[in-house]
Amino acid sequence: MSSAPLSRKEREKLARQEEILAAARSLFLSKGYHETTLEEIARHAEFGKGTIYNYFSSKEDLFRAINHQLFERLLDLTQSSMTATDSNCRDKLFHYAHGVITHARENSEWILMAMQRGHSLKPDEGKQSMKNFADVMQKVWSLISRVFQVEIENQRIRALDPIALAMLFDGMVRTYCFNHVKFSHIIKETEIEQTAELIVSIFLDGIAVDKTN
């Protein structure tokens, strides 16, 4: 059953939240997290500081909310990739890899800053962000594992733990993205399709040369 349409007041509230988050993201990226103040975010969003507090309790709350947007986008693209009814396993994995790499390319500056900030936090300071990320990844792996489960049931792949397979495949995709973001800061658009195909091929077909023929 579809949800009821939002009222005008609810739409206006969501629009304000988006404007505040966009302003915060812009300033965090241009000035850095520690150098950005809530007053600057309010001015950039053209709201009073009190309006910011109506939606977010602190600068850290804003930072987590921006991260959550990226997590939700990741979950959405996983859902669309894994539930496509006209795609086989290989196609679904390709679309997922392509989507994640594209997502990383489009948000590389933010991902790098979030990684650097995560390394600088004390263990207890990053608990909520890590929990949010872990919750999303559990959902992502569950969606991917269902595709592997179908392949196992149809005896097209070995009968292995589908969750473990999902984690391994996602790990290949994510490691490629994180290494590019961390060390070169660039994922070339022209390489996305080729890389997605390579990762899927290695995962499903391996890298050994078939010498039986």
N, C-alpha and C positions, 0 to 999 in steps of 0.2 A: 504494500500500500504506500503510495507516494505521500510525502509529508505536506502539511498545509503550507500555502505560500506565506512568506514573511510579510508582516505589516510594514507600513511606511516607516514607523519608528524603529523597527528592528533593522530595516535596510539602511537607515541613516546611521544607526549605531555601528553596523558592520563597516559602512563606508568610512566612518571616522577612525575606527580601529585600523583599517587598511592604510589610511593616510598617515597615521601615527607610526605604524610599522615601516612604511616606505621611507618616511623621514628619518627614523632611527637607523635603518639599514644604510641609507645614504651617508649619514654622518659617521656611523661606526666604520664604514669602509674608507672614507676620506680622511678622518681624523684619528681613528683608533678608538677602542672601547673606553679606555681610561681617560682619554682626553675629551670625550664627549659628555656633556651634561644634559640633564633633563630639561633645563631651561632652553638650551640650544635646540633640542628636539622639538620642544613646544613651539618655538619661534619658526623653525623650519616647516613644521606642519601647519603653522598659522592658527594655533590654538593656545589657550592659556595653560599654564602649568597645571592648574587644578583640573583641567579637562583630561590631561594625561593620567592623573591619579584616579579618574573615574573608570579607567580601563586597565591600567597597569600599576602595580604596587611599587615598582622600582625599575631602575635601569636594567638590572639583572633579569627582571621579569620580562622586559621588552626583548632582551637578547634571546631568552629561552623561547619566546613566542615566535621570533623570526626563525629560529632553528626548527620549531614545530611546524611552521609552514613548509619548510623543505622536506621534513619527514613525511608530512601528509601528501606532498606531491609525489614522493617516492612510492608511497603506498598506493596512490591512485594509478601510477603508471604500471605498477606490478599487477594490480587488479585488471587493468585493461589488457595487458599483455597475456596474462595467464588464463583469462576467461574468454578470449576470442574463439568463437565457435567454428570459424572457418580456417583455423590454423592448426598445424600439427605440432608435435613437441619441439622440433628443431626451430620452426618459425616462431613459436612462443618465446623460446629462450633467446633467439636473435632479437626480437622486438624488445625484450626486457633489457638485454645488454646494451642495445642501441639507445634505449631510453635513459638508462642510468648514466651512460657515458655522456650523452647530450646534456643531461641534468647537471652532471659534474662540470662540464665545460661552461655552461651558462652561469654557474654559481661558483666558479673556481676561486674568485677572490674571497668570497664569504667563507667557503670551506677551509681555505688556508688560514684565515683569521681565527675561525672557530677552533681549528686544530691547535694553533699556537696558544690561544687562550686556554684551551683545555689542559695543555701541558703546564701552564703556569698556576693552575688552581690547586688548592689543597684538596686532599682526597674527599673530605666531607662537603666541599663547596660545589663540586660538580655532580653530586649524587642524583639530583633531580633530572638534570639534562641527560645523564647516562641512563637513568631509568626510562625516560621518555624514548630515547633512541633504542634501548633494548626492547621495549614494548612494540615499537614499530617493526623492528627487525624480526621479532617472533612472528608477527603477522605476515611479513614478506616471505619468510622461509616456509610458513604454512601454505601459502598460496602456491609457491613454486613446487613444493613437495607433492601437491595433488597431481600435478602434471607428471611427475616422475612415477607416482603411484599407478597411474593409468598405464604408463609404459611397462611397468613391472608386471601388472596384471595381464597385459597382452603379450608378455614374454618378448618384448622388444629390447629391454635392457636387463641387466643382471638384478637379481632380487636382493637389493641392498636397502639400507635404511633411507627412505625418501627424504627425511629431514636432514640427515647428514649430507646427502647428495645436494640438496638445496643450499645448505650452508657452504659447501665446497664450491659450487658453481657461482654463487653470489660472491664468495671470497675472491675468486679469480677476477670477476668484473670490478669489484670495489678496490682490490689491490692495484689494478691497472690505473684506476681513476686517482686514487690517493697518491700513488707514486708520481704521476704526471703533475698533479696539483702541487705536491710538496717540493719536488725537485726542479721542475721546469716551468710550472705555473701555466702551461699551455697544452691544451688538447686541440689539435687541428681538426676543424670540421671535416676536412677531406679524408681523415683517417678513421672517422667514427664507424662507418659501415664496414670497412675492411677489418677493423679491430674486433667488432662485434661478431663477424663471421668467423674470424680466427679463434676467438675464445670458445664459441659454440663447437667448432670443429674439433679443437683439441679436447674439449670436455667429452664430447660424444664419440669421437673417432680415435682419439689418441694421437701420438706423434710418431709412432714407429712406422717404418716403411714395410708394407706388405710384400714379402718376398716369396709368397706361396705360388704366385702365377709365373 
